[in-house]
């Protein structure tokens, strides 16, 4: 009888897969070794091609590594390939079932996840291994989170942590502490989340935990966003992104992209947020990532509500239709704000009622506060009576104070002031938002500010930092209202001039390089731009955009131009510092908030913009660096850290600022963060081949 070589090859591949995972342990499970996973994929292919069965000992380790990388279909392939393992070790079988349940949960397959998690618990208890029992409790905690049973979820994580610590399983310990931090984030207890996540950071410094440490940064970023510490949040997102890219974990970038989009949304950068949400959706769809997909679609709905109402409604529906891993409150409140912003009070009331019920059931304080504000504004819009609405707003304000969100506290003050007709208090609230880094045109995004609209909006406002945007009487000008690309570019160029005149010849050469006889084209472009800035033709032609036979210019006394306002305030703030004025820090904070991104960073512009971008970036860095220094002197560590991270984000190779960040964190006894900041610094300096100053020398 001839020998069956395919089965021999399959058996050899299965044996090699077990040898691979046992030889590399946590280094493989952590998910950072792409080479080991590629080898595992080859062996899996050989096992399947030979009609064999992958041993559970290999499957749970390789499957878990892919799970930690966000590669859920790949993870599932390993678990499915080992389902028929005839004689697994009892510990491996328990770990296999726990890992399988966790992947099913991550894909939104709650019912199957619960069934397999129950099997995992029975198998783990039967074998008595602490590592297996810890993993089984993690799986149990995940399915309880989906069900919304927070008490059972907490009990499961506490038991998982105890067993994992006894087993010396650092990867699971970090994972559980990260999940406990995530629970606090969901509940709006952001400071408690940071305390929990600090433990995870410390463990990550001393053990090989792979991509689990990057997910800690993701949750830290979400907690910092909730507290309104935007610059620190952006810094954490950058840390996570660097780790994901270094490990070639492309699918995990969906988490970082979602948080980056959320940061832009909180700032009021609608266009930039929308672009990041689109990327997050694309990556989440590719990997079946239910944790990201629903929230990202809700974000899409919120960020196009002003420019594309029909798409906004469609995105909101898609968000609601997605399977969710920890409830659908985010999708419900997004649908409510979209409906209210578009005047559909009946739908808004329905979504608000559901959001309130679900947020209350899940003990999600921040989402509950948001839903209360939604309900309050619905009542106000329906009846015109502010009394009942103000009561709900007061309840929401208490919740926001408990959460610790400076930004949402300021938004709440703006809403209450509007309902009371107190223009002074509303303006003060809006100024507080700008000081916290929120753009003046944040009302382009679905939510309370969109429903209220702009207060005392300038006749024409031009925003050039990040995404180019023009608003007329507080209403954003959609892209479709620009009849020609050249007229839009013309306004960008003149905005960069900051009120200074530009010769028609130079302007024409920039718009149509190398083309002769462009005077007619330029006249048309000027006329088109004027029509966009004054669509009703209510003013003289030169009111906003003045031109004669020789020159053209935007009039900054009639047009609010962010680059003009930033430069004026930044130079005034630096002058105040030099003169020792008591107003120096507030002025620096206000100026820093006016530069949320580089000049036309999201636009496809030619080299003409580089000089302006670099000039404004240098000024912004000087302002933020000076502000951080003053805050350190005043003992305001949290704020100082945020601005130091903002400087590093804009100039990753600023060695003195890296030193200051490490030193400030160490002085604040945030040792894990200090070590991590030092590693980021070391990586940047190695790119430049610059000698590294030792950690102890920096903090000593």
C-alpha positions as CSV (number, residue, x, y, z in Angstrom):
1,X,0.0,0.0,0.0
2,X,1.5,3.4,-1.0
3,X,2.5,5.9,1.7
4,X,0.2,8.9,2.2
5,X,2.7,11.7,2.0
6,X,0.1,14.5,2.5
7,X,-0.8,13.2,5.9
8,X,2.8,12.8,6.9
9,X,3.4,16.4,5.8
10,X,0.3,17.6,7.7
11,X,1.5,15.8,10.9
12,X,5.0,17.3,10.6
13,X,3.6,20.8,10.1
14,X,1.3,20.4,13.1
15,X,4.3,19.3,15.2
16,X,6.4,22.2,13.9
17,X,3.6,24.6,14.8
18,X,3.5,23.4,18.4
19,X,7.3,23.7,18.6
20,X,7.1,27.2,17.2
21,X,4.7,28.5,19.8
22,X,6.4,26.8,22.7
23,X,9.8,28.2,21.7
24,X,8.6,31.8,21.6
25,X,5.9,32.1,24.3
26,X,4.7,35.6,25.1
27,X,6.9,37.0,22.4
28,X,4.6,35.4,19.9
29,X,1.4,35.8,21.8
30,X,2.0,39.5,22.2
31,X,1.5,39.9,18.5
32,X,4.6,42.0,17.6
33,X,6.6,39.3,15.8
34,X,5.3,39.4,12.2
35,X,7.9,36.9,11.1
36,X,6.8,34.3,13.6
37,X,3.1,34.7,12.6
38,X,4.1,34.4,8.9
39,X,5.8,31.1,9.8
40,X,2.7,30.0,11.7
41,X,0.5,30.8,8.6
42,X,2.7,28.7,6.4
43,X,2.4,25.8,8.8
44,X,-1.4,26.2,9.1
45,X,-1.6,26.1,5.3
46,X,0.4,22.9,5.2
47,X,-1.8,21.3,7.9
48,X,-4.9,22.2,6.0
49,X,-3.6,21.2,2.6
50,X,-2.7,17.8,4.0
51,X,-6.1,17.3,5.5
52,X,-4.7,17.4,9.1
53,X,-5.9,19.0,12.3
54,X,-4.0,21.8,14.0
55,X,-3.3,21.0,17.7
56,X,-5.1,23.3,20.2
57,X,-1.7,24.0,21.8
58,X,-0.7,25.9,18.7
59,X,-4.1,27.2,17.7
60,X,-4.8,29.2,20.9
61,X,-1.4,30.9,21.0
62,X,-1.4,31.8,17.3
63,X,-5.1,32.7,17.3
64,X,-4.6,34.9,20.4
65,X,-1.7,36.7,18.7
66,X,-3.8,37.5,15.7
67,X,-6.7,38.6,18.0
68,X,-4.3,41.0,19.7
69,X,-3.3,42.3,16.2
70,X,-7.0,43.0,15.3
71,X,-6.8,40.3,12.6
72,X,-10.0,38.5,13.6
73,X,-10.6,36.4,10.5
74,X,-7.0,35.1,10.7
75,X,-7.5,34.4,14.4
76,X,-10.7,32.5,13.7
77,X,-9.0,30.4,11.0
78,X,-6.6,29.0,13.7
79,X,-9.4,28.2,16.1
80,X,-11.6,26.6,13.4
81,X,-8.6,24.5,12.3
82,X,-8.2,22.9,15.7
83,X,-11.8,22.2,16.6
84,X,-11.3,18.5,15.8
85,X,-8.1,18.1,17.8
86,X,-8.8,14.5,19.2
87,X,-6.6,14.6,22.3
88,X,-5.7,18.1,23.5
89,X,-4.0,18.8,26.8
90,X,-6.8,20.0,29.2
91,X,-5.1,23.3,29.9
92,X,-4.6,24.0,26.2
93,X,-8.2,23.1,25.5
94,X,-9.4,25.6,28.2
95,X,-7.2,28.3,26.8
96,X,-8.3,27.5,23.3
97,X,-12.0,27.8,24.2
98,X,-11.4,31.1,26.0
99,X,-9.5,32.5,23.1
100,X,-12.1,31.4,20.6
101,X,-14.9,33.0,22.7
102,X,-13.0,36.3,22.8
103,X,-12.6,36.5,19.0
104,X,-16.3,35.7,18.5
105,X,-17.1,38.6,20.9
106,X,-14.7,41.0,19.0
107,X,-16.6,40.3,15.8
108,X,-19.9,41.0,17.4
109,X,-21.0,37.3,17.4
110,X,-22.4,37.5,21.0
111,X,-24.5,34.4,21.1
112,X,-21.7,32.1,19.9
113,X,-19.2,33.9,22.1
114,X,-21.3,33.3,25.2
115,X,-21.8,29.6,24.4
116,X,-18.0,29.0,23.9
117,X,-17.2,31.2,27.0
118,X,-19.3,28.9,29.1
119,X,-17.5,25.9,27.7
120,X,-14.2,27.6,28.5
121,X,-15.1,28.2,32.1
122,X,-16.1,24.5,32.6
123,X,-12.9,23.3,31.0
124,X,-10.7,25.7,33.0
125,X,-12.3,24.8,36.3
126,X,-11.8,21.2,35.5
127,X,-8.1,21.5,34.8
128,X,-7.5,23.9,37.7
129,X,-4.8,25.9,35.9
130,X,-4.7,29.6,37.0
131,X,-3.7,30.8,33.6
132,X,-6.6,29.0,31.9
133,X,-9.1,30.1,34.6
134,X,-7.9,33.7,34.2
135,X,-8.4,33.5,30.4
136,X,-11.9,31.9,30.9
137,X,-12.9,34.8,33.2
138,X,-11.7,37.3,30.6
139,X,-14.0,35.7,28.0
140,X,-16.8,35.7,30.5
141,X,-16.2,39.3,31.3
142,X,-16.4,40.2,27.6
143,X,-19.8,38.5,27.0
144,X,-21.1,40.1,30.2
145,X,-20.0,43.5,28.9
146,X,-22.0,42.9,25.7
147,X,-25.1,42.0,27.8
148,X,-24.7,45.2,29.8
149,X,-24.4,43.4,33.1
150,X,-21.7,45.6,34.7
151,X,-21.7,43.8,38.0
152,X,-21.1,40.4,36.5
153,X,-18.5,42.0,34.1
154,X,-16.6,43.5,37.0
155,X,-16.6,40.3,39.0
156,X,-15.3,38.4,36.0
157,X,-12.4,40.8,35.5
158,X,-11.5,40.8,39.2
159,X,-11.4,37.0,39.2
160,X,-9.4,37.0,35.9
161,X,-6.9,39.4,37.4
162,X,-6.4,37.4,40.5
163,X,-5.8,34.1,38.6
164,X,-3.6,35.8,35.9
165,X,-1.4,37.3,38.6
166,X,-1.0,34.0,40.4
167,X,-0.1,32.4,37.1
168,X,2.5,35.1,36.3
169,X,0.7,35.8,33.0
170,X,1.7,39.4,32.4
171,X,0.0,39.6,29.0
172,X,-3.4,38.7,30.5
173,X,-2.8,41.0,33.6
174,X,-2.2,44.0,31.3
175,X,-5.2,43.0,29.1
176,X,-7.5,42.8,32.2
177,X,-6.2,46.1,33.7
178,X,-6.8,47.6,30.3
179,X,-10.3,46.2,30.2
180,X,-10.9,47.6,33.7
181,X,-9.7,50.9,32.6
182,X,-12.0,50.7,29.6
183,X,-15.0,50.0,32.0
184,X,-14.2,53.3,33.7
185,X,-14.0,55.1,30.4
186,X,-17.4,53.7,29.3
187,X,-18.9,54.8,32.7
188,X,-17.4,58.3,32.3
189,X,-15.0,57.8,35.3
190,X,-12.0,59.0,33.4
191,X,-9.7,59.8,36.3
192,X,-10.2,56.3,37.8
193,X,-9.5,54.9,34.3
194,X,-6.2,56.6,34.2
195,X,-5.3,55.3,37.6
196,X,-6.1,51.7,36.5
197,X,-4.3,52.2,33.2
198,X,-1.2,53.5,35.0
199,X,-0.8,50.1,36.6
200,X,-0.9,48.5,33.1
201,X,1.7,51.0,31.9
202,X,4.0,50.0,34.8
203,X,3.7,46.3,34.1
204,X,4.3,46.9,30.4
205,X,7.6,48.5,31.3
206,X,8.8,45.4,33.1
207,X,7.4,42.6,30.9
208,X,7.1,41.5,27.3
209,X,3.4,42.1,26.7
210,X,3.5,43.1,23.0
211,X,0.6,45.0,21.5
212,X,-1.3,44.9,24.8
213,X,0.7,48.0,25.8
214,X,-0.4,49.8,22.6
215,X,-4.1,49.1,23.5
216,X,-3.4,50.7,26.9
217,X,-2.4,53.9,25.1
218,X,-5.7,53.7,23.1
219,X,-7.7,53.6,26.3
220,X,-5.6,56.3,27.9
221,X,-6.3,58.5,24.9
222,X,-10.0,57.9,25.3
223,X,-9.9,58.8,29.0
224,X,-7.8,61.9,28.3
225,X,-10.3,63.0,25.6
226,X,-13.1,62.6,28.1
227,X,-11.3,64.9,30.5
228,X,-10.8,67.5,27.7
229,X,-7.0,67.0,27.9
230,X,-6.8,67.0,24.1
231,X,-3.0,67.4,23.6
232,X,-2.2,64.6,25.9
233,X,-4.8,62.4,24.1
234,X,-3.2,63.2,20.8
235,X,0.2,62.2,22.2
236,X,-1.2,58.8,23.4
237,X,-2.7,58.2,20.0
238,X,0.7,58.8,18.4
239,X,2.3,56.3,20.8
240,X,-0.3,53.7,19.9
241,X,0.0,54.4,16.2
242,X,3.8,54.1,16.3
243,X,3.5,50.7,18.1
244,X,0.9,49.4,15.6
245,X,3.0,50.5,12.6
246,X,6.2,49.0,14.1
247,X,4.4,45.7,14.5
248,X,2.8,46.0,11.0
249,X,-0.5,45.5,12.8
250,X,-2.5,47.4,10.1
251,X,-5.9,46.3,11.4
252,X,-5.3,47.7,14.9
253,X,-4.8,51.1,13.3
254,X,-8.6,51.2,13.2
255,X,-8.6,51.9,17.0
256,X,-6.0,54.7,16.7
257,X,-7.9,56.2,13.7
258,X,-11.2,56.1,15.6
259,X,-9.6,57.9,18.5
260,X,-7.8,60.4,16.2
261,X,-11.2,61.1,14.6
262,X,-12.8,61.5,18.0
263,X,-10.1,64.0,19.0
264,X,-10.8,66.1,15.8
265,X,-14.5,65.9,16.5
266,X,-14.1,67.1,20.0
267,X,-11.9,70.0,18.7
268,X,-14.6,70.9,16.1
269,X,-12.5,69.8,13.1
270,X,-15.4,68.3,11.1
271,X,-13.5,67.7,7.8
272,X,-10.5,66.1,9.5
273,X,-12.6,64.0,11.8
274,X,-14.7,62.8,8.8
275,X,-11.6,61.7,6.9
276,X,-10.3,59.7,9.9
277,X,-13.7,58.1,10.5
278,X,-13.7,57.0,6.8
279,X,-10.3,55.4,7.3
280,X,-11.4,53.7,10.5
281,X,-14.5,52.3,8.8
282,X,-12.4,50.9,6.0
283,X,-10.0,49.1,8.3
284,X,-12.7,47.9,10.6
285,X,-14.7,46.4,7.8
286,X,-11.6,44.6,6.4
287,X,-11.1,42.9,9.8
288,X,-14.7,42.6,11.0
289,X,-13.9,44.9,14.0
290,X,-17.3,45.5,15.6
291,X,-15.6,47.5,18.4
292,X,-14.7,50.2,15.9
293,X,-17.3,49.9,13.1
294,X,-20.4,51.2,14.9
295,X,-18.8,54.2,16.7
296,X,-16.9,55.2,13.5
297,X,-20.1,55.2,11.5
298,X,-21.8,57.3,14.2
299,X,-18.9,59.7,13.9
300,X,-19.4,59.9,10.1
301,X,-23.1,60.8,10.7
302,X,-22.1,63.6,13.1
303,X,-19.4,65.1,11.0
304,X,-21.3,65.5,7.7
305,X,-24.6,66.8,9.2
306,X,-24.0,70.4,8.1
307,X,-22.6,69.6,4.6
308,X,-24.6,66.5,3.6
309,X,-27.8,65.9,5.6
310,X,-28.9,62.9,3.6
311,X,-25.5,61.1,4.0
312,X,-25.6,62.0,7.7
313,X,-29.0,60.1,8.1
314,X,-27.7,57.2,6.1
315,X,-24.5,56.9,8.2
316,X,-26.6,57.1,11.4
317,X,-28.8,54.2,10.2
318,X,-25.8,52.1,9.4
319,X,-24.3,52.8,12.8
320,X,-27.5,51.5,14.4
321,X,-27.6,48.4,12.2
322,X,-24.1,47.3,13.2
323,X,-23.5,44.6,15.8
324,X,-22.1,46.1,18.9
325,X,-19.7,44.7,21.5
326,X,-20.7,46.9,24.5
327,X,-24.0,48.4,23.6
328,X,-25.3,50.9,21.0
329,X,-25.5,54.1,23.1
330,X,-23.1,56.0,20.9
331,X,-25.1,55.2,17.8
332,X,-28.4,56.1,19.5
333,X,-27.3,59.5,20.7
334,X,-25.7,60.3,17.3
335,X,-29.0,59.4,15.6
336,X,-30.8,61.7,18.1
337,X,-28.5,64.7,17.5
338,X,-28.7,64.2,13.7
339,X,-32.5,64.1,13.8
340,X,-32.8,67.1,16.1
341,X,-30.4,69.1,14.0
342,X,-32.5,68.4,10.9
343,X,-35.8,69.3,12.7
344,X,-37.2,65.7,13.0
345,X,-38.4,66.1,16.6
346,X,-40.3,62.8,16.7
347,X,-37.3,60.7,15.7
348,X,-35.0,62.7,17.9
349,X,-37.3,62.0,20.9
350,X,-37.4,58.3,20.2
351,X,-33.6,58.0,19.9
352,X,-33.1,60.2,23.0
353,X,-35.5,58.0,25.1
354,X,-33.6,54.8,24.0
355,X,-30.2,56.4,24.6
356,X,-31.2,57.5,28.1
357,X,-32.5,54.0,28.9
358,X,-29.5,52.2,27.6
359,X,-26.9,54.6,29.1
360,X,-28.7,54.3,32.5
361,X,-28.8,50.5,32.3
362,X,-25.1,50.4,31.5
363,X,-24.1,53.0,34.0
364,X,-22.5,55.2,31.3
365,X,-22.5,58.6,33.0
366,X,-21.1,60.6,30.2
367,X,-23.5,59.2,27.6
368,X,-26.3,59.7,30.1
369,X,-25.4,63.4,30.4
370,X,-25.3,63.8,26.6
371,X,-28.7,62.1,26.3
372,X,-30.1,64.5,29.0
373,X,-28.9,67.5,27.0
374,X,-30.4,66.0,23.9
375,X,-33.8,65.5,25.6
376,X,-33.6,69.0,27.1
377,X,-33.1,70.6,23.7
378,X,-35.9,68.5,22.1
379,X,-38.3,69.7,24.8
380,X,-37.2,73.3,24.3
381,X,-37.6,73.0,20.5
382,X,-41.0,71.4,20.9
383,X,-42.6,73.7,23.5
384,X,-40.4,76.8,23.6
385,X,-40.5,76.5,27.4
386,X,-37.1,76.6,29.0
387,X,-38.1,75.7,32.5
388,X,-38.3,71.9,32.1
389,X,-35.3,71.9,29.8
390,X,-33.1,73.8,32.3
391,X,-33.9,71.2,35.0
392,X,-32.5,68.5,32.8
393,X,-29.5,70.6,31.8
394,X,-28.7,71.1,35.5
395,X,-28.8,67.3,36.0
396,X,-26.5,66.9,33.0
397,X,-24.2,69.6,34.4
398,X,-23.8,67.7,37.6
399,X,-22.9,64.6,35.6
400,X,-20.4,66.4,33.5
401,X,-18.7,67.8,36.7
402,X,-18.6,64.3,38.1
403,X,-17.1,63.0,34.9
404,X,-14.5,65.8,35.0
405,X,-15.0,66.9,31.4
406,X,-14.1,70.6,31.2
407,X,-15.2,70.8,27.6
408,X,-18.6,69.4,28.1
409,X,-19.1,71.5,31.3
410,X,-18.4,74.6,29.1
411,X,-20.8,73.3,26.4
412,X,-23.5,72.8,29.1
413,X,-23.0,76.4,30.2
414,X,-23.4,77.6,26.6
415,X,-26.7,75.7,26.3
416,X,-28.1,76.9,29.6
417,X,-27.2,80.5,28.7
418,X,-28.9,80.3,25.4
419,X,-32.1,79.0,27.0
420,X,-32.0,81.8,29.6
421,X,-31.3,84.4,26.9
422,X,-28.0,85.4,28.6
423,X,-25.7,86.4,25.7
424,X,-22.9,87.4,28.0
425,X,-22.8,84.0,29.7
426,X,-23.1,82.3,26.3
427,X,-20.1,84.2,24.9
428,X,-18.1,83.5,28.1
429,X,-18.8,79.8,27.6
430,X,-17.8,79.9,24.0
431,X,-14.5,81.6,24.9
432,X,-13.9,78.9,27.5
433,X,-14.3,76.3,24.8
434,X,-11.8,78.1,22.6
435,X,-9.3,78.3,25.4
436,X,-9.7,74.5,25.8
437,X,-8.8,74.0,22.1
438,X,-12.3,73.8,20.6
439,X,-12.8,75.6,17.3
440,X,-15.2,78.5,16.9
441,X,-17.0,76.6,14.1
442,X,-17.5,73.4,16.1
443,X,-21.2,73.8,15.4
444,X,-20.7,72.1,12.0
445,X,-20.8,68.8,14.0
446,X,-24.0,67.2,15.2
447,X,-24.5,67.9,18.9
448,X,-25.6,70.7,21.2
449,X,-23.6,73.5,19.5
450,X,-25.0,72.5,16.0
451,X,-28.5,72.7,17.3
452,X,-27.9,76.1,18.9
453,X,-26.0,77.5,15.9
454,X,-23.4,80.2,16.1
455,X,-23.8,83.2,18.4
456,X,-22.9,86.5,16.9
457,X,-21.1,84.7,14.0
458,X,-19.0,87.0,11.8
459,X,-20.4,87.9,8.4
460,X,-17.6,85.8,6.8
461,X,-15.2,83.5,8.5
462,X,-12.2,81.7,6.8
463,X,-10.5,78.8,8.5
464,X,-7.1,77.7,7.1
465,X,-5.6,75.6,9.9
466,X,-6.0,72.0,9.0
467,X,-8.9,71.9,6.6
468,X,-9.9,75.0,4.6
469,X,-13.4,76.1,5.5
470,X,-15.5,79.2,4.9
471,X,-18.7,80.2,6.8
472,X,-21.1,82.9,5.9
473,X,-23.2,84.2,8.7
474,X,-22.3,81.1,10.7
475,X,-23.4,78.7,8.0
476,X,-20.6,76.5,6.5
477,X,-20.1,76.8,2.7
478,X,-20.3,73.3,1.3
479,X,-17.7,72.2,-1.3
480,X,-20.5,72.1,-3.9
481,X,-21.0,75.9,-3.6
482,X,-17.6,76.6,-5.0
483,X,-18.2,76.7,-8.8
484,X,-14.5,76.5,-9.6
485,X,-11.4,75.1,-7.9
486,X,-9.4,78.2,-8.8
487,X,-11.8,80.6,-7.0
488,X,-11.4,78.5,-3.9
489,X,-7.6,78.5,-4.3
490,X,-7.6,82.3,-4.8
491,X,-9.3,82.8,-1.4
492,X,-6.7,80.4,0.2
493,X,-3.8,82.4,-1.3
494,X,-5.3,85.8,-0.2
495,X,-6.0,84.5,3.3
496,X,-2.3,83.5,3.6
497,X,-1.4,87.1,2.8
498,X,-3.2,88.2,6.0
499,X,-4.8,91.3,4.6
500,X,-1.8,92.4,2.6
501,X,-2.4,93.2,-1.1
502,X,-1.1,90.9,-3.8
503,X,-0.5,92.0,-7.3
504,X,-2.9,90.6,-9.9
505,X,0.0,89.5,-12.0
506,X,1.6,87.5,-9.1
507,X,-1.8,86.1,-8.2
508,X,-2.5,85.0,-11.8
509,X,0.9,83.4,-12.2
510,X,0.4,81.4,-9.0
511,X,-3.0,80.2,-10.1
512,X,-2.1,79.5,-13.8
513,X,1.7,79.2,-13.8
514,X,3.3,79.7,-17.2
515,X,0.0,80.7,-18.9
516,X,-0.3,84.1,-20.7
517,X,-3.3,86.4,-21.0
518,X,-4.9,85.3,-17.7
519,X,-6.5,88.6,-16.8
520,X,-10.0,87.4,-17.9
521,X,-9.6,84.2,-16.0
522,X,-8.5,86.1,-12.9
523,X,-11.5,88.5,-13.1
524,X,-13.9,85.5,-13.4
525,X,-12.2,83.8,-10.4
526,X,-12.5,87.0,-8.3
527,X,-16.1,87.5,-9.2
528,X,-16.9,83.8,-8.4
529,X,-15.1,84.1,-5.0
530,X,-17.1,87.3,-4.2
531,X,-20.3,85.4,-5.0
532,X,-19.4,82.7,-2.5
533,X,-18.5,85.2,0.2
534,X,-21.6,87.3,-0.4
535,X,-24.2,85.0,-2.0
536,X,-27.0,87.5,-1.6
537,X,-24.9,90.3,-3.0
538,X,-26.0,92.4,-0.1
539,X,-22.8,94.5,0.0
540,X,-20.5,96.4,-2.2
541,X,-18.3,94.2,-4.3
542,X,-15.1,95.1,-2.3
543,X,-16.5,94.6,1.1
544,X,-14.8,91.3,1.7
545,X,-12.5,90.9,-1.3
546,X,-11.2,94.2,-2.6
547,X,-9.4,94.5,-5.9
548,X,-8.4,97.2,-8.4
549,X,-6.5,97.1,-11.7
550,X,-3.2,96.3,-9.9
551,X,-3.9,94.4,-6.6
552,X,-6.3,92.1,-4.7
553,X,-6.7,91.5,-1.0
554,X,-9.1,90.1,1.7
555,X,-10.2,92.7,4.2
556,X,-9.5,91.3,7.7
557,X,-11.7,94.0,9.3
558,X,-14.7,92.5,7.5
559,X,-13.6,88.9,7.2
560,X,-12.6,86.8,10.3
561,X,-9.4,84.9,9.2
562,X,-8.0,82.4,11.7
563,X,-4.4,82.9,10.6
564,X,-4.7,86.6,11.2
565,X,-6.3,86.2,14.6
566,X,-3.7,83.5,15.7
567,X,-0.7,85.6,14.7
568,X,-2.1,88.7,16.4
569,X,-2.9,86.9,19.6
570,X,0.3,84.8,19.6
571,X,2.6,87.9,19.3
572,X,0.6,89.7,22.0
573,X,1.0,86.7,24.3
574,X,4.7,86.5,23.8
575,X,5.0,90.2,24.4
576,X,3.1,89.7,27.6
577,X,5.5,87.1,28.7
578,X,8.5,89.4,28.0
579,X,6.9,92.2,29.9
580,X,6.0,90.0,32.9
581,X,2.3,90.6,32.5
582,X,-0.1,88.7,34.8
583,X,-2.2,88.0,31.6
584,X,0.6,86.1,30.0
585,X,-0.7,82.5,30.7
586,X,-4.3,83.2,29.6
587,X,-3.1,84.9,26.5
588,X,-0.8,82.0,25.7
589,X,-3.6,79.5,26.2
590,X,-5.9,81.4,24.0
591,X,-3.3,81.7,21.2
592,X,-2.3,78.0,21.5
593,X,-5.9,76.9,21.0
594,X,-6.1,78.9,17.8
595,X,-3.5,76.7,16.0
596,X,-5.1,73.2,16.1
597,X,-3.2,72.0,13.0
598,X,-0.7,73.3,10.4
599,X,-1.8,75.8,7.7
600,X,-3.9,74.0,5.0
601,X,-2.6,70.6,6.3
602,X,-5.5,68.7,4.8
603,X,-5.5,70.5,1.4
604,X,-3.7,69.6,-1.8
605,X,-1.7,72.9,-2.2
606,X,1.4,73.8,-4.1
607,X,4.7,75.0,-2.7
608,X,3.4,78.5,-2.2
609,X,1.8,77.4,1.1
610,X,5.0,76.0,2.6
611,X,6.5,79.2,3.7
612,X,3.3,80.3,5.5
613,X,2.9,76.9,7.0
614,X,6.4,76.8,8.4
615,X,6.2,80.4,9.7
616,X,2.9,79.7,11.6
617,X,4.2,76.4,12.9
618,X,7.3,78.0,14.3
619,X,5.2,80.6,16.0
620,X,2.8,78.0,17.4
621,X,5.6,75.9,18.8
622,X,7.1,78.9,20.5
623,X,3.8,79.8,22.0
624,X,3.1,76.2,23.2
625,X,6.7,75.7,24.5
626,X,6.5,78.9,26.4
627,X,3.1,78.1,27.8
628,X,4.3,74.7,29.0
629,X,7.2,76.3,30.7
630,X,5.0,78.7,32.5
631,X,2.6,76.0,33.6
632,X,5.5,73.9,34.9
633,X,6.6,76.9,37.0
634,X,3.1,77.2,38.3
635,X,2.9,73.5,39.3
636,X,0.1,72.8,36.7
637,X,1.6,69.5,35.7
638,X,-1.4,68.0,33.8
639,X,-1.8,71.0,31.6
640,X,2.0,71.3,31.0
641,X,2.3,67.7,29.9
642,X,-0.4,68.2,27.3
643,X,1.3,71.2,25.8
644,X,4.7,69.5,25.9
645,X,3.2,66.6,24.0
646,X,1.6,69.1,21.5
647,X,5.1,70.6,20.8
648,X,6.5,67.1,20.2
649,X,3.6,66.2,17.9
650,X,4.4,69.2,15.8
651,X,8.2,68.8,16.0
652,X,9.1,65.1,16.9
653,X,12.8,65.9,17.0
654,X,12.7,68.8,19.5
655,X,15.3,67.3,22.0
656,X,14.9,69.9,24.8
657,X,11.1,69.4,24.8
658,X,11.5,65.6,25.0
659,X,13.9,66.2,28.0
660,X,11.4,68.5,29.7
661,X,8.5,66.0,29.2
662,X,10.4,63.1,30.7
663,X,11.6,65.3,33.6
664,X,8.1,66.7,34.3
665,X,6.5,63.2,34.3
666,X,9.2,61.8,36.6
667,X,8.8,64.8,39.0
668,X,5.1,64.1,39.1
669,X,5.9,60.4,40.0
670,X,4.3,59.2,36.7
671,X,7.2,56.9,36.3
672,X,5.7,54.5,33.8
673,X,4.8,57.4,31.5
674,X,8.2,59.0,32.0
675,X,9.9,55.8,30.9
676,X,7.6,55.5,27.9
677,X,8.2,59.1,26.9
678,X,12.0,58.4,27.1
679,X,11.6,55.4,24.8
680,X,9.8,57.7,22.3
681,X,12.6,60.2,22.6
682,X,15.2,57.5,22.1
683,X,13.5,56.3,18.9
684,X,13.4,59.8,17.4
685,X,17.0,60.5,18.2
686,X,18.1,57.2,16.7
687,X,16.5,58.2,13.5
688,X,18.9,61.2,13.4
689,X,21.8,59.2,14.7
690,X,22.2,61.6,17.6
691,X,23.9,60.5,20.9
692,X,21.3,59.7,23.5
693,X,21.3,61.5,26.9
694,X,20.7,58.7,29.6
695,X,17.4,58.7,31.4
696,X,18.9,59.1,34.8
697,X,20.8,62.2,33.6
698,X,17.6,63.8,32.4
699,X,15.6,63.2,35.5
700,X,18.5,63.7,37.9
